[in-house]
Amino acid sequence: MGIVASVALIAGVTACSSDETSTTDSPEITVTGQWARQSPMATDMGAAYMTIESSAEDELIGASVDMSVAMMTEVHETVTVDGGMKMQEVASIKVSPDQTIAMEPGGFHVMLMGLVKPLEIGQTIEVTLKFSKSGDKVIDVPVLEDAP
C-alpha cells in the first residue's frame, strides 16, 4: 500500500473514531416506571407517565407515538388556573443529573390526543421521547389501571 493510501486509510479511521466518540458524549437517559392509563371508551385522549433521569444536562423537547395509536402527541403539564386544573403543552423539560423528572398524574405527562381506539389494560404502546442532546429514546409503555 502506498503512503497516500495509508494516510487516507488512517484519516478515515480517525474520522470514524471521532464520530463514535461524539455519540458517547451525549447524556445517558434512563426511563423507569413507565405506564399509560386505561382510557374510558367514550374518550379519544390518553396519557403516559414515567420517571426520567439523565447522566448530564439535557432537555425533553417532545414525544411521539405511531399514528395507529394517536393522531397527536404532546408533552403537557397540569397547572392551576383561576382555582381550577388545566393541562397545557410545554416546549421542553430540563433534565439534569441532580434531578429526577416524575411524569405523573397531576403533573408532567405525555398527552395522547385523537386516540385511534381506547387504550386497554394489557396493551403496550411504543412512545418515542425526543431529547435535545441524546436524540430519540423509544420506550415500551404498558397500559395499566393504576401506576406500577
N, CA, C and O atoms as a GROMACS GRO file, in nm:
protein
  592
    1MET      N    1   0.086  -0.117   0.000
    1MET     CA    2   0.000   0.000   0.000
    1MET      C    3   0.090   0.122   0.000
    1MET      O    4   0.188   0.126   0.074
    2GLY      N    5   0.058   0.222  -0.081
    2GLY     CA    6   0.139   0.342  -0.090
    2GLY      C    7   0.116   0.434   0.029
    2GLY      O    8   0.022   0.416   0.107
    3ILE      N    9   0.205   0.533   0.042
    3ILE     CA   10   0.196   0.628   0.153
    3ILE      C   11   0.064   0.706   0.148
    3ILE      O   12   0.000   0.725   0.251
    4VAL      N   13   0.023   0.750   0.030
    4VAL     CA   14  -0.100   0.828   0.018
    4VAL      C   15  -0.220   0.743   0.062
    4VAL      O   16  -0.307   0.792   0.134
    5ALA      N   17  -0.225   0.616   0.020
    5ALA     CA   18  -0.335   0.528   0.059
    5ALA      C   19  -0.333   0.503   0.209
    5ALA      O   20  -0.439   0.499   0.273
    6SER      N   21  -0.213   0.487   0.267
    6SER     CA   22  -0.204   0.464   0.412
    6SER      C   23  -0.252   0.585   0.490
    6SER      O   24  -0.325   0.570   0.588
    7VAL      N   25  -0.214   0.704   0.447
    7VAL     CA   26  -0.257   0.827   0.515
    7VAL      C   27  -0.409   0.842   0.502
    7VAL      O   28  -0.475   0.881   0.598
    8ALA      N   29  -0.464   0.813   0.384
    8ALA     CA   30  -0.608   0.823   0.364
    8ALA      C   31  -0.682   0.724   0.453
    8ALA      O   32  -0.785   0.757   0.510
    9LEU      N   33  -0.628   0.601   0.464
    9LEU     CA   34  -0.690   0.500   0.549
    9LEU      C   35  -0.688   0.543   0.695
    9LEU      O   36  -0.789   0.530   0.765
   10ILE      N   37  -0.574   0.593   0.742
   10ILE     CA   38  -0.562   0.640   0.881
   10ILE      C   39  -0.656   0.758   0.906
   10ILE      O   40  -0.720   0.764   1.011
   11ALA      N   41  -0.665   0.849   0.812
   11ALA     CA   42  -0.754   0.965   0.827
   11ALA      C   43  -0.899   0.918   0.834
   11ALA      O   44  -0.977   0.971   0.914
   12GLY      N   45  -0.936   0.820   0.752
   12GLY     CA   46  -1.072   0.768   0.754
   12GLY      C   47  -1.105   0.700   0.886
   12GLY      O   48  -1.214   0.720   0.939
   13VAL      N   49  -1.012   0.621   0.939
   13VAL     CA   50  -1.032   0.554   1.067
   13VAL      C   51  -1.044   0.657   1.179
   13VAL      O   52  -1.129   0.644   1.266
   14THR      N   53  -0.959   0.759   1.176
   14THR     CA   54  -0.964   0.865   1.277
   14THR      C   55  -1.097   0.939   1.271
   14THR      O   56  -1.156   0.968   1.375
   15ALA      N   57  -1.145   0.968   1.151
   15ALA     CA   58  -1.273   1.039   1.137
   15ALA      C   59  -1.387   0.955   1.193
   15ALA      O   60  -1.475   1.007   1.262
   16CYS      N   61  -1.385   0.824   1.164
   16CYS     CA   62  -1.491   0.736   1.217
   16CYS      C   63  -1.483   0.730   1.368
   16CYS      O   64  -1.586   0.730   1.436
   17SER      N   65  -1.363   0.723   1.422
   17SER     CA   66  -1.346   0.715   1.566
   17SER      C   67  -1.400   0.840   1.634
   17SER      O   68  -1.466   0.830   1.738
   18SER      N   69  -1.372   0.957   1.578
   18SER     CA   70  -1.418   1.080   1.642
   18SER      C   71  -1.570   1.090   1.636
   18SER      O   72  -1.631   1.144   1.729
   19ASP      N   73  -1.634   1.038   1.529
   19ASP     CA   74  -1.780   1.038   1.523
   19ASP      C   75  -1.838   0.950   1.633
   19ASP      O   76  -1.936   0.988   1.697
   20GLU      N   77  -1.779   0.833   1.654
   20GLU     CA   78  -1.828   0.742   1.757
   20GLU      C   79  -1.812   0.805   1.895
   20GLU      O   80  -1.900   0.788   1.980
   21THR      N   81  -1.704   0.876   1.918
   21THR     CA   82  -1.680   0.940   2.048
   21THR      C   83  -1.787   1.044   2.076
   21THR      O   84  -1.833   1.056   2.190
   22SER      N   85  -1.826   1.120   1.974
   22SER     CA   86  -1.923   1.226   1.997
   22SER      C   87  -2.058   1.171   2.043
   22SER      O   88  -2.128   1.238   2.119
   23THR      N   89  -2.098   1.049   1.999
   23THR     CA   90  -2.225   0.995   2.043
   23THR      C   91  -2.220   0.949   2.188
   23THR      O   92  -2.321   0.950   2.257
   24THR      N   93  -2.100   0.909   2.235
   24THR     CA   94  -2.091   0.867   2.374
   24THR      C   95  -2.087   0.988   2.468
   24THR      O   96  -2.104   0.973   2.589
   25ASP      N   97  -2.064   1.107   2.412
   25ASP     CA   98  -2.064   1.228   2.494
   25ASP      C   99  -2.205   1.275   2.529
   25ASP      O  100  -2.222   1.357   2.619
   26SER      N  101  -2.307   1.225   2.459
   26SER     CA  102  -2.443   1.267   2.489
   26SER      C  103  -2.488   1.203   2.620
   26SER      O  104  -2.445   1.092   2.653
   27PRO      N  105  -2.573   1.271   2.693
   27PRO     CA  106  -2.619   1.219   2.822
   27PRO      C  107  -2.686   1.082   2.808
   27PRO      O  108  -2.750   1.053   2.707
   28GLU      N  109  -2.670   1.000   2.910
   28GLU     CA  110  -2.741   0.873   2.914
   28GLU      C  111  -2.875   0.897   2.982
   28GLU      O  112  -2.880   0.945   3.096
   29ILE      N  113  -2.983   0.865   2.912
   29ILE     CA  114  -3.118   0.885   2.964
   29ILE      C  115  -3.170   0.751   3.016
   29ILE      O  116  -3.161   0.649   2.947
   30THR      N  117  -3.226   0.753   3.136
   30THR     CA  118  -3.287   0.633   3.194
   30THR      C  119  -3.434   0.663   3.220
   30THR      O  120  -3.468   0.762   3.284
   31VAL      N  121  -3.521   0.575   3.169
   31VAL     CA  122  -3.665   0.590   3.188
   31VAL      C  123  -3.714   0.466   3.263
   31VAL      O  124  -3.688   0.354   3.221
   32THR      N  125  -3.785   0.488   3.374
   32THR     CA  126  -3.838   0.378   3.455
   32THR      C  127  -3.982   0.405   3.492
   32THR      O  128  -4.031   0.518   3.481
   33GLY      N  129  -4.050   0.301   3.537
   33GLY     CA  130  -4.187   0.315   3.587
   33GLY      C  131  -4.287   0.364   3.486
   33GLY      O  132  -4.390   0.421   3.523
   34GLN      N  133  -4.259   0.343   3.358
   34GLN     CA  134  -4.350   0.396   3.256
   34GLN      C  135  -4.481   0.318   3.253
   34GLN      O  136  -4.484   0.196   3.271
   35TRP      N  137  -4.589   0.392   3.231
   35TRP     CA  138  -4.722   0.333   3.218
   35TRP      C  139  -4.817   0.433   3.154
   35TRP      O  140  -4.795   0.554   3.159
   36ALA      N  141  -4.921   0.382   3.095
   36ALA     CA  142  -5.028   0.465   3.039
   36ALA      C  143  -5.157   0.422   3.106
   36ALA      O  144  -5.178   0.304   3.134
   37ARG      N  145  -5.240   0.517   3.131
   37ARG     CA  146  -5.368   0.489   3.197
   37ARG      C  147  -5.468   0.433   3.096
   37ARG      O  148  -5.475   0.479   2.982
   38GLN      N  149  -5.543   0.334   3.139
   38GLN     CA  150  -5.653   0.281   3.058
   38GLN      C  151  -5.747   0.396   3.028
   38GLN      O  152  -5.778   0.475   3.117
   39SER      N  153  -5.794   0.408   2.904
   39SER     CA  154  -5.884   0.519   2.871
   39SER      C  155  -6.029   0.470   2.863
   39SER      O  156  -6.055   0.360   2.813
   40PRO      N  157  -6.121   0.551   2.911
   40PRO     CA  158  -6.263   0.516   2.901
   40PRO      C  159  -6.304   0.505   2.754
   40PRO      O  160  -6.244   0.568   2.667
   41MET      N  161  -6.403   0.426   2.729
   41MET     CA  162  -6.448   0.402   2.590
   41MET      C  163  -6.495   0.530   2.520
   41MET      O  164  -6.489   0.538   2.398
   42ALA      N  165  -6.541   0.629   2.594
   42ALA     CA  166  -6.600   0.748   2.534
   42ALA      C  167  -6.499   0.860   2.508
   42ALA      O  168  -6.539   0.969   2.468
   43THR      N  169  -6.372   0.836   2.530
   43THR     CA  170  -6.274   0.943   2.512
   43THR      C  171  -6.176   0.910   2.401
   43THR      O  172  -6.152   0.793   2.370
   44ASP      N  173  -6.121   1.013   2.342
   44ASP     CA  174  -6.015   0.992   2.243
   44ASP      C  175  -5.883   1.051   2.293
   44ASP      O  176  -5.795   1.085   2.214
   45MET      N  177  -5.871   1.062   2.427
   45MET     CA  178  -5.750   1.115   2.490
   45MET      C  179  -5.688   1.008   2.579
   45MET      O  180  -5.758   0.920   2.630
   46GLY      N  181  -5.558   1.017   2.596
   46GLY     CA  182  -5.487   0.927   2.686
   46GLY      C  183  -5.364   0.996   2.739
   46GLY      O  184  -5.328   1.104   2.693
   47ALA      N  185  -5.298   0.934   2.836
   47ALA     CA  186  -5.177   0.993   2.894
   47ALA      C  187  -5.080   0.883   2.932
   47ALA      O  188  -5.119   0.774   2.974
   48ALA      N  189  -4.951   0.914   2.917
   48ALA     CA  190  -4.844   0.822   2.957
   48ALA      C  191  -4.759   0.892   3.062
   48ALA      O  192  -4.735   1.012   3.055
   49TYR      N  193  -4.714   0.813   3.158
   49TYR     CA  194  -4.637   0.865   3.270
   49TYR      C  195  -4.508   0.785   3.284
   49TYR      O  196  -4.501   0.671   3.237
   50MET      N  197  -4.408   0.842   3.348
   50MET     CA  198  -4.279   0.776   3.366
   50MET      C  199  -4.188   0.860   3.454
   50MET      O  200  -4.221   0.973   3.490
   51THR      N  201  -4.074   0.804   3.488
   51THR     CA  202  -3.970   0.877   3.560
   51THR      C  203  -3.849   0.884   3.468
   51THR      O  204  -3.808   0.783   3.410
   52ILE      N  205  -3.790   1.003   3.456
   52ILE     CA  206  -3.676   1.024   3.366
   52ILE      C  207  -3.557   1.073   3.448
   52ILE      O  208  -3.569   1.164   3.530
   53GLU      N  209  -3.442   1.011   3.423
   53GLU     CA  210  -3.315   1.054   3.483
   53GLU      C  211  -3.212   1.068   3.372
   53GLU      O  212  -3.220   0.998   3.271
   54SER      N  213  -3.116   1.157   3.391
   54SER     CA  214  -3.013   1.181   3.291
   54SER      C  215  -2.877   1.190   3.358
   54SER      O  216  -2.864   1.238   3.471
   55SER      N  217  -2.774   1.144   3.287
   55SER     CA  218  -2.638   1.149   3.340
   55SER      C  219  -2.576   1.288   3.326
   55SER      O  220  -2.473   1.317   3.387
   56ALA      N  221  -2.637   1.375   3.245
   56ALA     CA  222  -2.586   1.511   3.222
   56ALA      C  223  -2.704   1.600   3.179
   56ALA      O  224  -2.815   1.552   3.158
   57GLU      N  225  -2.676   1.729   3.168
   57GLU     CA  226  -2.781   1.825   3.127
   57GLU      C  227  -2.837   1.788   2.990
   57GLU      O  228  -2.762   1.759   2.897
   58ASP      N  229  -2.969   1.790   2.978
   58ASP     CA  230  -3.037   1.764   2.852
   58ASP      C  231  -3.177   1.824   2.864
   58ASP      O  232  -3.212   1.880   2.967
   59GLU      N  233  -3.256   1.812   2.759
   59GLU     CA  234  -3.394   1.862   2.761
   59GLU      C  235  -3.483   1.766   2.686
   59GLU      O  236  -3.450   1.722   2.575
   60LEU      N  237  -3.596   1.732   2.745
   60LEU     CA  238  -3.701   1.660   2.674
   60LEU      C  239  -3.775   1.764   2.592
   60LEU      O  240  -3.834   1.858   2.647
   61ILE      N  241  -3.772   1.749   2.459
   61ILE     CA  242  -3.830   1.851   2.372
   61ILE      C  243  -3.953   1.803   2.296
   61ILE      O  244  -4.010   1.877   2.216
   62GLY      N  245  -3.994   1.679   2.321
   62GLY     CA  246  -4.113   1.630   2.253
   62GLY      C  247  -4.130   1.481   2.271
   62GLY      O  248  -4.045   1.413   2.330
   63ALA      N  249  -4.241   1.432   2.219
   63ALA     CA  250  -4.271   1.289   2.224
   63ALA      C  251  -4.360   1.256   2.104
   63ALA      O  252  -4.425   1.344   2.047
   64SER      N  253  -4.361   1.129   2.068
   64SER     CA  254  -4.448   1.086   1.959
   64SER      C  255  -4.486   0.940   1.976
   64SER      O  256  -4.418   0.864   2.045
   65VAL      N  257  -4.596   0.903   1.912
   65VAL     CA  258  -4.639   0.764   1.902
   65VAL      C  259  -4.678   0.741   1.756
   65VAL      O  260  -4.699   0.836   1.681
   66ASP      N  261  -4.687   0.616   1.719
   66ASP     CA  262  -4.729   0.582   1.584
   66ASP      C  263  -4.872   0.631   1.561
   66ASP      O  264  -4.954   0.633   1.652
   67MET      N  265  -4.900   0.671   1.438
   67MET     CA  266  -5.034   0.722   1.403
   67MET      C  267  -5.142   0.615   1.420
   67MET      O  268  -5.260   0.647   1.419
   68SER      N  269  -5.103   0.489   1.433
   68SER     CA  270  -5.203   0.384   1.457
   68SER      C  271  -5.251   0.386   1.603
   68SER      O  272  -5.348   0.320   1.637
   69VAL      N  273  -5.181   0.464   1.688
   69VAL     CA  274  -5.220   0.478   1.829
   69VAL      C  275  -5.295   0.609   1.851
   69VAL      O  276  -5.406   0.609   1.903
   70ALA      N  277  -5.234   0.722   1.812
   70ALA     CA  278  -5.295   0.855   1.833
   70ALA      C  279  -5.252   0.949   1.721
   70ALA      O  280  -5.144   0.935   1.663
   71MET      N  281  -5.337   1.043   1.692
   71MET     CA  282  -5.310   1.139   1.585
   71MET      C  283  -5.209   1.246   1.626
   71MET      O  284  -5.137   1.298   1.541
   72MET      N  285  -5.203   1.279   1.756
   72MET     CA  286  -5.113   1.383   1.802
   72MET      C  287  -5.061   1.348   1.942
   72MET      O  288  -5.132   1.292   2.025
   73THR      N  289  -4.935   1.383   1.964
   73THR     CA  290  -4.872   1.358   2.094
   73THR      C  291  -4.800   1.485   2.137
   73THR      O  292  -4.727   1.544   2.058
   74GLU      N  293  -4.820   1.527   2.262
   74GLU     CA  294  -4.754   1.646   2.316
   74GLU      C  295  -4.708   1.618   2.459
   74GLU      O  296  -4.764   1.533   2.528
   75VAL      N  297  -4.607   1.692   2.502
   75VAL     CA  298  -4.566   1.688   2.642
   75VAL      C  299  -4.644   1.798   2.713
   75VAL      O  300  -4.640   1.914   2.673
   76HIS      N  301  -4.716   1.760   2.819
   76HIS     CA  302  -4.805   1.852   2.891
   76HIS      C  303  -4.766   1.861   3.038
   76HIS      O  304  -4.693   1.777   3.091
   77GLU      N  305  -4.818   1.964   3.101
   77GLU     CA  306  -4.814   1.974   3.246
   77GLU      C  307  -4.952   2.018   3.292
   77GLU      O  308  -5.026   2.085   3.220
   78THR      N  309  -4.986   1.978   3.414
   78THR     CA  310  -5.112   2.020   3.474
   78THR      C  311  -5.081   2.139   3.564
   78THR      O  312  -4.991   2.133   3.648
   79VAL      N  313  -5.155   2.248   3.545
   79VAL     CA  314  -5.133   2.370   3.624
   79VAL      C  315  -5.266   2.416   3.683
   79VAL      O  316  -5.373   2.377   3.635
   80THR      N  317  -5.259   2.497   3.786
   80THR     CA  318  -5.378   2.555   3.847
   80THR      C  319  -5.398   2.694   3.788
   80THR      O  320  -5.309   2.778   3.793
   81VAL      N  321  -5.516   2.717   3.732
   81VAL     CA  322  -5.551   2.846   3.673
   81VAL      C  323  -5.688   2.886   3.726
   81VAL      O  324  -5.785   2.812   3.710
   82ASP      N  325  -5.696   3.003   3.790
   82ASP     CA  326  -5.822   3.054   3.846
   82ASP      C  327  -5.892   2.949   3.934
   82ASP      O  328  -6.014   2.932   3.927
   83GLY      N  329  -5.813   2.881   4.014
   83GLY     CA  330  -5.868   2.784   4.108
   83GLY      C  331  -5.903   2.649   4.048
   83GLY      O  332  -5.947   2.559   4.120
   84GLY      N  333  -5.883   2.632   3.918
   84GLY     CA  334  -5.913   2.505   3.852
   84GLY      C  335  -5.788   2.444   3.789
   84GLY      O  336  -5.689   2.513   3.766
   85MET      N  337  -5.795   2.316   3.761
   85MET     CA  338  -5.682   2.246   3.699
   85MET      C  339  -5.695   2.252   3.547
   85MET      O  340  -5.804   2.239   3.492
   86LYS      N  341  -5.582   2.273   3.481
   86LYS     CA  342  -5.579   2.284   3.335
   86LYS      C  343  -5.451   2.217   3.285
   86LYS      O  344  -5.347   2.226   3.350
   87MET      N  345  -5.459   2.151   3.170
   87MET     CA  346  -5.341   2.094   3.107
   87MET      C  347  -5.294   2.187   2.996
   87MET      O  348  -5.374   2.244   2.923
   88GLN      N  349  -5.161   2.200   2.986
   88GLN     CA  350  -5.106   2.283   2.879
   88GLN      C  351  -4.977   2.221   2.827
   88GLN      O  352  -4.904   2.155   2.900
   89GLU      N  353  -4.952   2.243   2.699
   89GLU     CA  354  -4.831   2.190   2.636
   89GLU      C  355  -4.709   2.266   2.689
   89GLU      O  356  -4.717   2.386   2.715
   90VAL      N  357  -4.597   2.197   2.705
   90VAL     CA  358  -4.471   2.261   2.742
   90VAL      C  359  -4.373   2.243   2.628
   90VAL      O  360  -4.372   2.139   2.562
   91ALA      N  361  -4.290   2.343   2.604
   91ALA     CA  362  -4.192   2.337   2.496
   91ALA      C  363  -4.080   2.239   2.528
   91ALA      O  364  -4.028   2.172   2.439
   92SER      N  365  -4.042   2.231   2.656
   92SER     CA  366  -3.934   2.141   2.695
   92SER      C  367  -3.934   2.123   2.847
   92SER      O  368  -3.993   2.201   2.921
   93ILE      N  369  -3.866   2.017   2.890
   93ILE     CA  370  -3.845   1.992   3.032
   93ILE      C  371  -3.696   1.967   3.050
   93ILE      O  372  -3.641   1.875   2.990
   94LYS      N  373  -3.632   2.049   3.131
   94LYS     CA  374  -3.489   2.031   3.157
   94LYS      C  375  -3.468   1.908   3.244
   94LYS      O  376  -3.539   1.887   3.342
   95VAL      N  377  -3.369   1.825   3.205
   95VAL     CA  378  -3.331   1.710   3.286
   95VAL      C  379  -3.183   1.724   3.320
   95VAL      O  380  -3.104   1.768   3.237
   96SER      N  381  -3.147   1.688   3.441
   96SER     CA  382  -3.009   1.700   3.485
   96SER      C  383  -2.978   1.586   3.582
   96SER      O  384  -3.069   1.522   3.634
   97PRO      N  385  -2.848   1.562   3.607
   97PRO     CA  386  -2.810   1.450   3.693
   97PRO      C  387  -2.856   1.466   3.838
   97PRO      O  388  -2.868   1.367   3.910
   98ASP      N  389  -2.883   1.587   3.880
   98ASP     CA  390  -2.923   1.609   4.020
   98ASP      C  391  -3.075   1.619   4.038
   98ASP      O  392  -3.122   1.657   4.144
   99GLN      N  393  -3.151   1.583   3.932
   99GLN     CA  394  -3.296   1.598   3.940
   99GLN      C  395  -3.364   1.481   3.867
   99GLN      O  396  -3.328   1.448   3.754
  100THR      N  397  -3.461   1.421   3.933
  100THR     CA  398  -3.543   1.317   3.871
  100THR      C  399  -3.672   1.383   3.824
  100THR      O  400  -3.737   1.454   3.901
  101ILE      N  401  -3.709   1.358   3.699
  101ILE     CA  402  -3.833   1.413   3.645
  101ILE      C  403  -3.941   1.307   3.662
  101ILE      O  404  -3.936   1.202   3.599
  102ALA      N  405  -4.038   1.336   3.747
  102ALA     CA  406  -4.150   1.245   3.770
  102ALA      C  407  -4.267   1.292   3.684
  102ALA      O  408  -4.329   1.394   3.712
  103MET      N  409  -4.295   1.217   3.579
  103MET     CA  410  -4.411   1.246   3.496
  103MET      C  411  -4.524   1.160   3.552
  103MET      O  412  -4.522   1.038   3.540
  104GLU      N  413  -4.622   1.227   3.615
  104GLU     CA  414  -4.726   1.154   3.689
  104GLU      C  415  -4.857   1.231   3.681
  104GLU      O  416  -4.859   1.349   3.647
  105PRO      N  417  -4.968   1.164   3.713
  105PRO     CA  418  -5.098   1.234   3.711
  105PRO      C  419  -5.091   1.361   3.797
  105PRO      O  420  -5.040   1.359   3.908
  106GLY      N  421  -5.144   1.470   3.742
  106GLY     CA  422  -5.143   1.596   3.813
  106GLY      C  423  -5.016   1.677   3.790
  106GLY      O  424  -5.000   1.784   3.848
  107GLY      N  425  -4.926   1.628   3.706
  107GLY     CA  426  -4.801   1.698   3.678
  107GLY      C  427  -4.766   1.686   3.530
  107GLY      O  428  -4.855   1.693   3.444
  108PHE      N  429  -4.638   1.668   3.501
  108PHE     CA  430  -4.595   1.646   3.363
  108PHE      C  431  -4.646   1.511   3.314
  108PHE      O  432  -4.658   1.417   3.392
  109HIS      N  433  -4.675   1.501   3.185
  109HIS     CA  434  -4.716   1.375   3.124
  109HIS      C  435  -4.708   1.385   2.972
  109HIS      O  436  -4.700   1.495   2.916
  110VAL      N  437  -4.711   1.270   2.906
  110VAL     CA  438  -4.718   1.266   2.761
  110VAL      C  439  -4.866   1.251   2.726
  110VAL      O  440  -4.929   1.151   2.760
  111MET      N  441  -4.920   1.351   2.658
  111MET     CA  442  -5.061   1.352   2.623
  111MET      C  443  -5.081   1.291   2.485
  111MET      O  444  -5.014   1.329   2.389
  112LEU      N  445  -5.172   1.196   2.478
  112LEU     CA  446  -5.206   1.128   2.352
  112LEU      C  447  -5.344   1.178   2.310
  112LEU      O  448  -5.442   1.156   2.381
  113MET      N  449  -5.351   1.245   2.196
  113MET     CA  450  -5.477   1.305   2.152
  113MET      C  451  -5.521   1.243   2.020
  113MET      O  452  -5.439   1.212   1.933
  114GLY      N  453  -5.649   1.225   2.007
  114GLY     CA  454  -5.702   1.163   1.887
  114GLY      C  455  -5.669   1.014   1.883
  114GLY      O  456  -5.625   0.962   1.781
  115LEU      N  457  -5.691   0.946   1.997
  115LEU     CA  458  -5.666   0.802   2.002
  115LEU      C  459  -5.745   0.732   1.891
  115LEU      O  460  -5.863   0.761   1.870
  116VAL      N  461  -5.681   0.641   1.822
  116VAL     CA  462  -5.749   0.564   1.718
  116VAL      C  463  -5.851   0.471   1.782
  116VAL      O  464  -5.961   0.451   1.729
  117LYS      N  465  -5.815   0.412   1.897
  117LYS     CA  466  -5.907   0.332   1.978
  117LYS      C  467  -5.864   0.347   2.123
  117LYS      O  468  -5.748   0.380   2.149
  118PRO      N  469  -5.955   0.323   2.217
  118PRO     CA  470  -5.920   0.342   2.359
  118PRO      C  471  -5.802   0.254   2.400
  118PRO      O  472  -5.783   0.144   2.348
  119LEU      N  473  -5.722   0.305   2.493
  119LEU     CA  474  -5.611   0.227   2.550
  119LEU      C  475  -5.671   0.123   2.644
  119LEU      O  476  -5.753   0.156   2.729
  120GLU      N  477  -5.628  -0.003   2.628
  120GLU     CA  478  -5.684  -0.111   2.707
  120GLU      C  479  -5.577  -0.178   2.791
  120GLU      O  480  -5.463  -0.193   2.748
  121ILE      N  481  -5.614  -0.219   2.911
  121ILE     CA  482  -5.521  -0.290   3.001
  121ILE      C  483  -5.464  -0.411   2.928
  121ILE      O  484  -5.535  -0.485   2.861
  122GLY      N  485  -5.333  -0.428   2.942
  122GLY     CA  486  -5.264  -0.538   2.876
  122GLY      C  487  -5.197  -0.497   2.746
  122GLY      O  488  -5.108  -0.566   2.698
  123GLN      N  489  -5.240  -0.386   2.690
  123GLN     CA  490  -5.181  -0.333   2.567
  123GLN      C  491  -5.048  -0.266   2.602
  123GLN      O  492  -5.032  -0.215   2.713
  124THR      N  493  -4.954  -0.264   2.508
  124THR     CA  494  -4.829  -0.190   2.524
  124THR      C  495  -4.816  -0.098   2.404
  124THR      O  496  -4.832  -0.141   2.289
  125ILE      N  497  -4.785   0.029   2.430
  125ILE     CA  498  -4.764   0.124   2.320
  125ILE      C  499  -4.618   0.166   2.320
  125ILE      O  500  -4.552   0.167   2.424
  126GLU      N  501  -4.568   0.201   2.204
  126GLU     CA  502  -4.430   0.246   2.189
  126GLU      C  503  -4.431   0.398   2.183
  126GLU      O  504  -4.495   0.458   2.096
  127VAL      N  505  -4.360   0.461   2.276
  127VAL     CA  506  -4.352   0.607   2.283
  127VAL      C  507  -4.208   0.647   2.254
  127VAL      O  508  -4.115   0.590   2.311
  128THR      N  509  -4.191   0.744   2.167
  128THR     CA  510  -4.058   0.797   2.137
  128THR      C  511  -4.043   0.930   2.208
  128THR      O  512  -4.117   1.025   2.182
  129LEU      N  513  -3.947   0.937   2.300
  129LEU     CA  514  -3.915   1.062   2.369
  129LEU      C  515  -3.803   1.129   2.292
  129LEU      O  516  -3.707   1.063   2.252
  130LYS      N  517  -3.814   1.259   2.270
  130LYS     CA  518  -3.715   1.334   2.191
  130LYS      C  519  -3.637   1.427   2.284
  130LYS      O  520  -3.694   1.512   2.351
  131PHE      N  521  -3.504   1.408   2.286
  131PHE     CA  522  -3.416   1.488   2.371
  131PHE      C  523  -3.325   1.573   2.283
  131PHE      O  524  -3.284   1.531   2.175
  132SER      N  525  -3.293   1.695   2.331
  132SER     CA  526  -3.213   1.787   2.250
  132SER      C  527  -3.071   1.736   2.227
  132SER      O  528  -3.016   1.756   2.119
  133LYS      N  529  -3.010   1.670   2.325
  133LYS     CA  530  -2.872   1.620   2.310
  133LYS      C  531  -2.866   1.470   2.285
  133LYS      O  532  -2.786   1.424   2.204
  134SER      N  533  -2.951   1.396   2.352
  134SER     CA  534  -2.946   1.249   2.345
  134SER      C  535  -3.022   1.192   2.226
  134SER      O  536  -3.007   1.074   2.194
  135GLY      N  537  -3.102   1.274   2.160
  135GLY     CA  538  -3.179   1.225   2.046
  135GLY      C  539  -3.304   1.151   2.091
  135GLY      O  540  -3.357   1.176   2.199
  136ASP      N  541  -3.349   1.059   2.009
  136ASP     CA  542  -3.473   0.986   2.036
  136ASP      C  543  -3.446   0.864   2.125
  136ASP      O  544  -3.346   0.794   2.109
  137LYS      N  545  -3.537   0.842   2.218
  137LYS     CA  546  -3.533   0.722   2.303
  137LYS      C  547  -3.671   0.658   2.295
  137LYS      O  548  -3.771   0.717   2.337
  138VAL      N  549  -3.675   0.536   2.241
  138VAL     CA  550  -3.801   0.463   2.225
  138VAL      C  551  -3.822   0.374   2.347
  138VAL      O  552  -3.734   0.297   2.385
  139ILE      N  553  -3.940   0.386   2.407
  139ILE     CA  554  -3.972   0.304   2.526
  139ILE      C  555  -4.105   0.233   2.506
  139ILE      O  556  -4.195   0.284   2.438
  140ASP      N  557  -4.116   0.116   2.564
  140ASP     CA  558  -4.242   0.043   2.566
  140ASP      C  559  -4.319   0.084   2.690
  140ASP      O  560  -4.266   0.083   2.801
  141VAL      N  561  -4.445   0.121   2.670
  141VAL     CA  562  -4.528   0.170   2.780
  141VAL      C  563  -4.650   0.080   2.794
  141VAL      O  564  -4.736   0.078   2.707
  142PRO      N  565  -4.658   0.004   2.906
  142PRO     CA  566  -4.775  -0.081   2.926
  142PRO      C  567  -4.896   0.001   2.970
  142PRO      O  568  -4.882   0.100   3.042
  143VAL      N  569  -5.014  -0.041   2.927
  143VAL     CA  570  -5.138   0.023   2.970
  143VAL      C  571  -5.185  -0.049   3.095
  143VAL      O  572  -5.207  -0.170   3.095
  144LEU      N  573  -5.201   0.027   3.203
  144LEU     CA  574  -5.236  -0.027   3.334
  144LEU      C  575  -5.357   0.046   3.391
  144LEU      O  576  -5.392   0.154   3.343
  145GLU      N  577  -5.418  -0.012   3.491
  145GLU     CA  578  -5.530   0.053   3.559
  145GLU      C  579  -5.479   0.164   3.651
  145GLU      O  580  -5.544   0.268   3.666
  146ASP      N  581  -5.362   0.140   3.713
  146ASP     CA  582  -5.301   0.234   3.805
  146ASP      C  583  -5.150   0.232   3.792
  146ASP      O  584  -5.094   0.144   3.727
  147ALA      N  585  -5.084   0.328   3.854
  147ALA     CA  586  -4.936   0.335   3.850
  147ALA      C  587  -4.875   0.205   3.902
  147ALA      O  588  -4.929   0.144   3.995
  148PRO      N  589  -4.763   0.162   3.844
  148PRO     CA  590  -4.697   0.039   3.892
  148PRO      C  591  -4.638   0.056   4.031
  148PRO      O  592  -4.579  -0.037   4.086
   0.00000   0.00000   0.00000
